[in-house]
């Protein structure tokens, strides 16, 4: 599982995918999310603006990510 550090209260799902380099553009993220390729905490999520906070787990194209606050 890959950990993504954030310095804000939350990060949106599409931004997390870009930050983790799992997609190359926001458009690619949008289409993949709308197609149901992302799961948040075990449930398929089609909301590209879904707010993710520390402890949330995202599965996308075989990768698993978790979010935490940067030290």
C-alpha positions, 0 to 999 in steps of 0.5 A: 500500500502506498501512502500519500501525504497531504498538507490540507484538510482533505484531497479530492479523489481525482487530485489524489490519482494525479498526485500518485501518478496513476493518471496523467491528466485530470481528464483521464482521472475524470473518465476513469472515476466515472467508469467506476474504476476507483473504490474508496474504503471498499466501495466503488466511487464515481464522485471525482470530487470525493473528499478523502481524509487521513485513513481513507483507502483508495483502490485504483487499477490494482494499486492501493493508496492511503492518505495521511497528514504530512508531519 
